Amino acid sequence: MEFLGLLNVPLIVFLSVVLPIWIVFHYVTKWKQMKQAGAGEGQTVVDRKELKRLRESAVSLEERIDSLETILDGEAPEWRNK
């Protein structure tokens, strides 16, 4: 039982002093990283791989839309006027 009593003191010190300082420094570091990456107000940081994937997806979707428009132009030429 004495061992648990000795364990409480370091645990209380850690939870009341070390942990809050650790959390503050963690988020300050994250904020600085976002600021260096160029994220402004209302923006998020997206890495280059994600941007490349999004561009490829946009190109693919644009090709699909073009294909669908071509099919609709052949089957129902008046679809754009509706």
MDAnalysis code that builds the backbone (N, CA, C; Angstrom):
import MDAnalysis as mda
import numpy as np

u = mda.Universe.empty(246, n_residues=82, atom_resindex=np.repeat(np.arange(82), 3), trajectory=True)
u.add_TopologyAttr("name", ["N", "CA", "C"] * 82)
u.add_TopologyAttr("resid", np.arange(1, 83))
u.add_TopologyAttr("resname", ["MET", "GLU", "PHE", "LEU", "GLY", "LEU", "LEU", "ASN", "VAL", "PRO", "LEU", "ILE", "VAL", "PHE", "LEU", "SER", "VAL", "VAL", "LEU", "PRO", "ILE", "TRP", "ILE", "VAL", "PHE", "HIS", "TYR", "VAL", "THR", "LYS", "TRP", "LYS", "GLN", "MET", "LYS", "GLN", "ALA", "GLY", "ALA", "GLY", "GLU", "GLY", "GLN", "THR", "VAL", "VAL", "ASP", "ARG", "LYS", "GLU", "LEU", "LYS", "ARG", "LEU", "ARG", "GLU", "SER", "ALA", "VAL", "SER", "LEU", "GLU", "GLU", "ARG", "ILE", "ASP", "SER", "LEU", "GLU", "THR", "ILE", "LEU", "ASP", "GLY", "GLU", "ALA", "PRO", "GLU", "TRP", "ARG", "ASN", "LYS"])
u.atoms.positions = np.array([
    [0.816, -1.180, 0.000],
    [0.000, 0.000, 0.000],
    [0.869, 1.256, 0.000],
    [2.019, 1.165, 0.621],
    [2.922, 2.300, 0.680],
    [3.442, 2.674, -0.711],
    [3.588, 1.662, -1.566],
    [4.076, 1.894, -2.922],
    [3.101, 2.767, -3.719],
    [1.797, 2.512, -3.556],
    [0.794, 3.313, -4.261],
    [0.792, 4.755, -3.770],
    [1.062, 4.947, -2.505],
    [1.140, 6.297, -1.958],
    [2.324, 7.059, -2.538],
    [3.438, 6.367, -2.734],
    [4.613, 7.003, -3.322],
    [4.411, 7.277, -4.812],
    [3.589, 6.498, -5.469],
    [3.322, 6.674, -6.893],
    [2.396, 7.856, -7.151],
    [1.569, 8.205, -6.190],
    [0.617, 9.298, -6.368],
    [1.300, 10.653, -6.515],
    [2.368, 10.891, -5.782],
    [3.043, 12.197, -5.822],
    [3.599, 12.496, -7.208],
    [4.398, 11.609, -7.837],
    [4.876, 11.914, -9.189],
    [3.732, 12.019, -10.209],
    [2.699, 11.223, -10.026],
    [1.559, 11.281, -10.936],
    [0.853, 12.630, -10.842],
    [0.662, 13.130, -9.650],
    [0.014, 14.434, -9.460],
    [0.870, 15.550, -10.025],
    [2.176, 15.491, -9.802],
    [3.084, 16.507, -10.355],
    [3.046, 16.464, -11.877],
    [3.079, 15.275, -12.435],
    [3.049, 15.142, -13.892],
    [1.751, 15.714, -14.462],
    [0.619, 15.345, -13.895],
    [-0.675, 15.788, -14.407],
    [-0.920, 17.284, -14.213],
    [-0.374, 17.854, -13.167],
    [-0.658, 19.265, -12.884],
    [0.379, 20.223, -13.454],
    [1.605, 19.758, -13.721],
    [2.649, 20.662, -14.204],
    [3.123, 20.271, -15.603],
    [3.597, 19.055, -15.754],
    [4.250, 18.649, -16.991],
    [3.262, 18.527, -18.143],
    [2.159, 17.867, -17.939],
    [1.193, 17.628, -19.017],
    [0.636, 18.919, -19.621],
    [0.191, 19.896, -18.828],
    [-0.301, 21.141, -19.453],
    [0.773, 21.866, -20.257],
    [2.004, 21.906, -19.747],
    [3.089, 22.550, -20.491],
    [3.357, 21.795, -21.785],
    [3.341, 20.478, -21.732],
    [3.557, 19.635, -22.901],
    [2.492, 19.905, -23.970],
    [1.245, 19.991, -23.553],
    [0.156, 20.235, -24.498],
    [0.283, 21.614, -25.133],
    [0.594, 22.618, -24.339],
    [0.761, 23.972, -24.876],
    [1.885, 24.016, -25.898],
    [3.030, 23.446, -25.578],
    [4.147, 23.454, -26.520],
    [3.833, 22.651, -27.778],
    [3.080, 21.579, -27.636],
    [2.693, 20.783, -28.801],
    [1.880, 21.628, -29.780],
    [0.866, 22.325, -29.270],
    [0.017, 23.107, -30.152],
    [0.704, 24.367, -30.665],
    [1.611, 24.940, -29.908],
    [2.398, 26.068, -30.410],
    [3.259, 25.611, -31.584],
    [3.858, 24.432, -31.457],
    [4.671, 23.886, -32.544],
    [3.820, 23.627, -33.780],
    [2.646, 23.040, -33.609],
    [1.746, 22.787, -34.739],
    [1.334, 24.099, -35.400],
    [1.053, 25.118, -34.606],
    [0.650, 26.412, -35.144],
    [1.772, 27.016, -35.970],
    [3.008, 26.921, -35.475],
    [4.147, 27.458, -36.216],
    [4.366, 26.697, -37.520],
    [4.184, 25.377, -37.506],
    [4.336, 24.590, -38.724],
    [3.289, 24.999, -39.756],
    [2.067, 25.219, -39.321],
    [1.018, 25.641, -40.255],
    [1.304, 27.030, -40.795],
    [1.824, 27.894, -39.942],
    [2.142, 29.252, -40.372],
    [3.267, 29.238, -41.407],
    [4.278, 28.406, -41.202],
    [5.375, 28.295, -42.153],
    [4.921, 27.688, -43.475],
    [3.938, 26.798, -43.419],
    [3.442, 26.143, -44.630],
    [2.527, 27.060, -45.424],
    [2.162, 28.196, -44.862],
    [1.374, 29.173, -45.597],
    [-0.114, 29.083, -45.381],
    [-0.548, 28.409, -44.373],
    [-1.982, 28.335, -44.104],
    [-2.414, 29.618, -43.413],
    [-3.325, 30.314, -44.039],
    [-3.829, 31.537, -43.442],
    [-5.135, 31.282, -42.725],
    [-5.855, 32.340, -42.528],
    [-7.124, 32.227, -41.815],
    [-8.142, 31.506, -42.700],
    [-8.721, 30.450, -42.183],
    [-9.711, 29.700, -42.937],
    [-9.119, 28.718, -43.937],
    [-7.823, 28.563, -43.955],
    [-7.181, 27.634, -44.871],
    [-6.580, 26.479, -44.091],
    [-6.352, 25.380, -44.795],
    [-5.685, 24.244, -44.187],
    [-4.464, 23.888, -45.013],
    [-3.547, 23.198, -44.394],
    [-2.334, 22.785, -45.075],
    [-2.597, 21.439, -45.733],
    [-2.355, 21.384, -47.039],
    [-2.517, 20.144, -47.790],
    [-1.182, 19.850, -48.461],
    [-0.704, 18.634, -48.322],
    [0.589, 18.317, -48.904],
    [0.483, 18.133, -50.417],
    [1.622, 18.105, -51.066],
    [1.675, 18.046, -52.526],
    [1.064, 16.769, -53.078],
    [1.241, 15.652, -52.394],
    [0.658, 14.388, -52.863],
    [-0.859, 14.480, -52.913],
    [-1.426, 15.087, -51.885],
    [-2.886, 15.232, -51.838],
    [-3.368, 16.157, -52.949],
    [-2.638, 17.251, -53.210],
    [-3.014, 18.152, -54.295],
    [-2.934, 17.446, -55.642],
    [-1.900, 16.650, -55.834],
    [-1.751, 15.904, -57.095],
    [-2.904, 14.930, -57.260],
    [-3.273, 14.234, -56.199],
    [-4.387, 13.289, -56.265],
    [-5.692, 14.013, -56.571],
    [-5.898, 15.172, -55.966],
    [-7.116, 15.937, -56.220],
    [-7.172, 16.447, -57.656],
    [-6.026, 16.883, -58.194],
    [-5.988, 17.324, -59.593],
    [-6.319, 16.186, -60.543],
    [-5.724, 15.021, -60.295],
    [-6.001, 13.859, -61.140],
    [-7.470, 13.470, -61.071],
    [-8.034, 13.545, -59.900],
    [-9.450, 13.241, -59.735],
    [-10.311, 14.247, -60.491],
    [-9.947, 15.509, -60.442],
    [-10.701, 16.546, -61.151],
    [-10.627, 16.334, -62.661],
    [-9.444, 15.995, -63.168],
    [-9.293, 15.737, -64.602],
    [-10.137, 14.532, -65.002],
    [-10.112, 13.485, -64.205],
    [-10.902, 12.289, -64.494],
    [-12.397, 12.607, -64.505],
    [-12.849, 13.379, -63.535],
    [-14.264, 13.750, -63.486],
    [-14.653, 14.628, -64.669],
    [-13.762, 15.527, -65.080],
    [-14.043, 16.383, -66.231],
    [-14.164, 15.549, -67.507],
    [-13.317, 14.535, -67.647],
    [-13.402, 13.646, -68.810],
    [-14.717, 12.876, -68.803],
    [-15.152, 12.441, -67.629],
    [-16.422, 11.719, -67.532],
    [-17.595, 12.616, -67.903],
    [-17.555, 13.862, -67.457],
    [-18.621, 14.805, -67.794],
    [-18.645, 15.051, -69.299],
    [-17.470, 15.227, -69.898],
    [-17.398, 15.420, -71.353],
    [-17.981, 14.221, -72.091],
    [-17.668, 13.015, -71.623],
    [-18.213, 11.806, -72.248],
    [-19.728, 11.759, -72.129],
    [-20.235, 12.074, -70.936],
    [-21.689, 12.081, -70.745],
    [-22.371, 13.137, -71.606],
    [-21.768, 14.295, -71.738],
    [-22.349, 15.344, -72.580],
    [-22.368, 14.913, -74.041],
    [-21.314, 14.236, -74.488],
    [-21.269, 13.737, -75.860],
    [-22.376, 12.719, -76.101],
    [-22.565, 11.814, -75.156],
    [-23.628, 10.814, -75.279],
    [-24.999, 11.489, -75.298],
    [-25.206, 12.443, -74.394],
    [-26.491, 13.142, -74.361],
    [-26.725, 13.963, -75.615],
    [-25.684, 14.573, -76.168],
    [-25.819, 15.325, -77.411],
    [-26.263, 14.411, -78.544],
    [-25.772, 13.172, -78.568],
    [-26.152, 12.227, -79.621],
    [-27.552, 11.683, -79.438],
    [-27.955, 11.418, -78.201],
    [-29.248, 10.792, -77.950],
    [-30.380, 11.798, -77.770],
    [-30.107, 12.914, -77.150],
    [-31.146, 13.926, -76.909],
    [-30.541, 15.306, -77.136],
    [-30.530, 15.758, -78.410],
    [-29.842, 17.013, -78.740],
    [-30.411, 18.252, -78.026],
    [-31.626, 18.211, -77.582],
    [-32.240, 19.366, -76.942],
    [-32.084, 19.394, -75.437],
    [-31.254, 18.537, -74.857],
    [-31.151, 18.428, -73.397],
    [-30.590, 19.698, -72.763],
    [-29.778, 20.424, -73.493],
    [-29.180, 21.654, -72.923],
    [-30.189, 22.792, -72.810],
    [-31.238, 22.740, -73.587],
    [-32.228, 23.826, -73.619],
    [-33.314, 23.653, -72.551],
    [-33.325, 22.557, -71.856],
    [-34.390, 22.299, -70.894],
    [-34.107, 22.907, -69.564],
])
